[in-house]
Structures are given as structure tokens and as C-alpha cells.
Amino acid sequence: MALMTLSKDADILWQTALELARRSAEVSPRARKLPPLLFFTDPERTPAPWRIVPHLPAGAGVVYRAFSRPDAREGGLRLRAECDLADVLLLVGKDEGLARDIAADGVHLPEIDLSRAEAIRMANPSWIITGALHRHLGDRTLRGLDAAVVSPVFPAGGASASKPDLGLWKANEVIESLPCPAYALGGISSANAGWLLDTKACGIAGVDAIQKAFGG
């Protein structure tokens, strides 16, 4: 198989994500099975995510967020096929039933559903389970999670546009306080990805930046 040639922006994102993953794996065995880069889909912002998957490096991951659309299963199966060809992991946002239906590799839970992680883990011990976190953990639990996804680190678009960004220092404070590895999400681009090397993030997650950089 020919080596993939990445654009400059894609290479910056991927190399930074790899370095974050390498450092995280040195201190957390749990991090060793996590993809360095997570591409979050969105029906409005990424209407054809299966077109991006062939351009992602092997070992990356996709979080399929269908938001209960009627064509969720059809889109999920299409993504599953592309992920298999590209050696990319596939997680499903929130819906473990859909995840089982399309033979996904795990789920990503919204912050409001973090308490479900432990039960999902017991029912699906081989899955990768991640969960959204937008502030300090407080009295919530991350039991059952392989990783949190802390956001928004920088000013972001989509559903996070109305949320104040944490900023690099506060985001890292949240990440360092957690009992599991954590990705950085929100407003990350090739221009600021290098700043994440000053954090303890285990990798990079994104929507628009990943779609643009790896869009082929």
C-alpha cells in the first residue's frame, strides 16, 4: 500500500496528535489503545463524513454523531465500511443501540449521559468509551470511560459556539484533574495545535479543522 501524503495542515494536526498520544501512553496504559486523532461528525457541518475517512491516517478515529436522524443507520453502515478500509476506529455518539447495529468500536457520551458509562462498559467490555466534559468534574463520575473529551478549548463553532472557551490554561487544569486521559476539542486548527503540546491532552478532536485538512 502506498504511503499517504498529507497536506501541510493535516500533517501538523496528525504529528501533534501523535506526540500527545505518545506522551500520554508513557504515563497511562489506558491511553495506549486510544486513537490520537478523533474526527467528530455533524449532520450540518460534515454532511458526507465517509468522504473524509479515506484521507485519515490509519489509527485515527471517527465519532459518528447522527443526532437521531432517520438515515442514521444507513450513514453509519457507510462509515463503518470506509473505516474498515482505512483502518480507522468508529465510535457512535450517545446511541449504543446504533453502535451495536453497525458494529462500531465504541461510543461517545454527551456530558449529561456520563453516568451511563459504567453500565455500557459492563455490557460491552471491548468498546472504547469516551465522554464529553465542558468544565471541572465536580460530583460527576467518569467510571467506565476510557477518555474524556474536554471542550471548547478555543472559540469553536457548531453547538459549542455559544459556550465560552476554556482557554489553554483552564483546559489543561481540567485535563490534569481527571482520572483518565482526555482529548482537547474546540477551535483547534493547524495554527494553534502546537499550543496543545503545553498540555497533558492525550490527542486532538475536531470537526471543521479535520474536515478541511483531510478533505482530500
C-alpha positions in Angstrom: 0.0 0.0 0.0 1.3 3.4 -1.0 2.2 5.8 1.9 -0.4 8.5 2.4 0.7 12.1 1.5 -0.8 14.6 3.9 -1.4 18.3 3.3 0.6 20.7 5.4 -2.3 21.4 7.7 -3.2 17.7 8.0 0.4 16.8 8.8 0.6 19.4 11.6 -2.6 18.1 13.2 -1.6 14.4 12.9 2.0 14.8 14.1 0.9 16.9 17.0 -1.8 14.3 17.9 0.8 11.5 17.7 3.1 13.4 20.0 0.3 14.0 22.5 -0.7 10.3 22.3 2.9 9.1 22.8 3.5 11.2 25.9 0.1 10.2 27.3 0.8 6.5 26.7 4.0 6.8 28.7 2.0 7.6 31.9 -1.3 5.9 31.2 -1.7 2.4 29.9 -5.3 3.2 29.2 -4.2 5.7 26.6 -2.3 3.2 24.5 -5.5 1.9 22.8 -6.9 5.4 22.0 -6.7 6.9 18.6 -4.5 10.0 18.6 -7.0 12.0 16.4 -10.8 12.0 16.6 -12.9 13.3 13.8 -16.3 14.3 15.1 -19.1 14.3 12.5 -22.1 16.6 12.5 -25.1 16.3 10.1 -25.0 20.0 9.3 -21.2 20.7 9.2 -20.0 17.4 7.9 -22.8 16.1 5.7 -20.7 13.4 4.0 -18.1 12.2 6.6 -17.4 9.0 4.7 -15.7 11.1 2.1 -13.1 12.3 4.7 -12.4 8.8 6.2 -10.2 7.6 3.3 -7.9 10.5 3.8 -7.5 10.0 7.6 -4.3 8.2 8.7 -4.6 4.6 9.8 -5.1 4.5 13.6 -7.3 7.7 13.7 -10.9 7.6 14.9 -14.3 8.9 13.9 -17.1 9.8 16.3 -20.4 9.5 14.3 -23.0 11.8 15.7 -26.3 11.3 13.8 -28.5 13.1 16.3 -31.3 10.6 15.8 -31.7 11.3 12.1 -33.9 8.8 10.2 -30.9 7.9 8.0 -28.6 7.3 10.9 -28.2 3.5 10.3 -27.6 4.0 6.6 -24.9 6.6 7.2 -23.4 4.6 10.0 -23.0 1.5 7.8 -21.4 3.6 5.1 -19.0 5.0 7.6 -18.3 1.5 9.0 -17.3 0.3 5.5 -15.0 3.2 4.9 -13.4 3.0 8.4 -12.7 -0.7 7.8 -10.9 0.1 4.5 -8.9 2.9 6.1 -8.1 1.1 9.4 -9.9 3.8 11.3 -11.8 3.3 14.5 -15.5 4.2 14.6 -17.4 5.4 17.7 -21.1 6.3 17.8 -22.3 9.4 19.6 -24.7 8.5 22.5 -26.7 5.7 20.9 -25.2 2.3 22.0 -28.0 0.5 20.1 -26.9 2.1 16.9 -23.3 1.3 17.8 -24.1 -2.4 18.1 -26.2 -2.3 15.0 -23.3 -1.0 12.8 -20.6 -3.0 14.7 -18.9 0.2 15.9 -15.8 0.1 18.1 -17.4 2.1 20.9 -19.5 5.1 21.9 -19.0 8.7 22.8 -21.4 10.0 25.5 -22.6 13.6 26.0 -21.8 15.1 29.3 -25.4 14.6 30.6 -25.0 10.8 30.0 -21.7 10.3 31.7 -23.4 8.2 34.4 -24.3 5.6 31.8 -20.7 4.8 31.0 -20.2 2.1 33.7 -23.3 0.1 32.6 -22.3 0.4 29.0 -18.8 -0.8 29.8 -20.2 -3.9 31.7 -22.4 -4.8 28.7 -19.6 -4.0 26.1 -16.2 -4.7 27.7 -14.3 -4.4 24.4 -15.6 -1.0 23.5 -13.8 2.3 23.6 -16.0 4.7 25.6 -15.4 8.4 25.7 -17.4 11.2 27.2 -17.8 15.0 26.8 -16.7 17.3 29.6 -17.1 21.1 29.5 -15.9 22.0 32.9 -14.4 20.6 36.1 -15.6 17.1 37.0 -17.3 18.2 40.3 -19.5 15.5 41.7 -19.8 13.6 38.4 -18.1 10.3 37.7 -16.0 9.1 34.9 -16.2 5.5 35.9 -16.3 3.3 32.8 -14.7 5.9 30.5 -11.5 5.3 28.6 -11.1 9.0 27.9 -12.9 12.4 28.3 -13.2 15.0 25.6 -12.6 18.4 27.1 -14.2 21.4 25.2 -14.2 24.0 24.0 -10.6 24.7 24.4 -10.6 27.7 22.0 -13.6 29.6 20.5 -15.5 27.0 18.5 -18.3 26.6 16.0 -21.4 24.4 15.9 -23.2 23.7 19.2 -20.1 24.9 21.1 -20.3 28.4 19.6 -22.5 29.6 22.5 -20.1 28.2 25.1 -17.3 30.3 26.5 -14.0 28.8 25.6 -11.9 27.4 28.4 -8.6 28.7 27.1 -5.4 26.6 27.1 -4.6 27.1 30.8 -8.0 26.2 32.2 -8.5 23.3 29.8 -5.2 21.8 30.9 -6.3 22.3 34.5 -9.4 20.3 33.8 -7.4 17.6 31.9 -4.8 17.3 34.7 -7.6 16.9 37.3 -9.2 13.8 35.6 -8.7 10.2 36.5 -8.5 9.2 32.8 -6.8 10.5 29.6 -8.5 13.5 27.9 -8.7 14.9 24.4 -8.8 18.6 23.5 -11.7 19.7 21.3 -12.9 23.0 20.1 -11.4 25.6 17.8 -8.3 23.6 17.2 -6.5 24.2 13.9 -3.1 23.7 12.4 -2.3 27.3 13.5 -2.8 26.6 17.2 -2.5 22.8 17.5 1.1 23.1 18.7 0.0 25.0 21.8 -1.5 21.7 23.0 2.0 20.4 23.5 2.0 22.5 26.7 -1.0 20.4 28.0 -1.5 16.9 29.1 -4.1 16.1 26.4 -3.9 12.6 25.0 -4.8 13.7 21.5 -6.8 16.1 19.3 -10.5 16.0 18.5 -12.2 18.2 15.9 -14.9 18.8 13.3 -14.2 21.6 10.8 -10.4 21.7 11.0 -10.2 17.9 10.4 -12.7 18.0 7.6 -10.8 20.9 5.9 -7.3 19.4 6.5 -8.1 15.9 5.5 -10.7 16.6 2.9 -8.5 15.4 0.1 
